[in-house]
Amino acid sequence: MTTKNKTAIVTGGSRGLGRDMVINLARNGNNIIFTYRNNKVEADKVVQEVVSIGQKARAFQLDVSDIKTFDTFVVQVSQHLLEQEGSPNFDFLINNAGAGVYGSVSETTEEAFDTMMNIHFKGVYFLTQKLLPLLNNGGRIISISSGLTRISFPNVSAYASMKGAIETYTRCLAKELGNRQITANTVAPGAIATDFGGGSNKSDENKRNVIASVTALGRVGEPGDIGGIVAFLCTPEAGWMNGQRIELSGGMMV
């Protein structure tokens, strides 16, 4: 008897950490639905890469800060799953989409604060809420946090505060969804070399050297350091891990 493939939904899956999560989940035998904000060309490339691995993939455009579009997205996802899998349900939700808006406490505007809140907290909260009826019992919810909830630096107060809220929210989810055998965890990347927040972790050699000097493994993280752990959290072997914050920073400032 053939085992039915499971389906993962990844927000912000067209580039950076999200792309690596999508690829690793597909390599583990999962079909993929992921969102992208603007770049359909890159999203289509990721779809083709997943297909080349042997799994199904579909990309949907979604701005995770625009809560009023979520109902339409949920309908699109459920219809797609019904057509492709015979059921509108899925198994794994990875809340990854994000953006970096930085500035000191004295300089942060209400607009910048609201942007960070809508993307990193309010959007995650209500997208998860709206997808819960479609999430299979025994499923997994993984939300991406940040090393900045443990280590404080200047100019990241709004972003880091929203990530701290996500960690608290996730522990509450774990408690509330336990009766459905759904686990909820956060993954907190350290400094990773991507285009996120202007891409300085990838392009600024002085910053990279500083990061490497305070990291036990002696280098800046790469996207490939993250996706495999997210995929692992969606395996049976990780089923007893629940309500946890898993930091992936190579031992930064331990």
Buried (B, 14 or more C-beta within 10 A) or exposed (E): EEEEBBBBBBBBBBBBBBBBBBBBBBBBBBBBBBBBBEEEEBBBBBBEBBEEBEBBBBBBBBBBBEBEBBEEBBEBBBEBBEEEBEEBBBBBBBBBBBBBBBBEEEEBEEEBBBBBBBBBBBBBBBBBEBBBEBBBEEBBBBBBBBBBBBBEEEEBBBBBBBBBBBBEBBBEBBEEBEEEEBBBBBBBBBBBBBEBBEEBBBEEEEBBEEBBEBBEEEEBBBBEBBBBBBBBBBEEEBEEBBBBBBBBBBEBEE
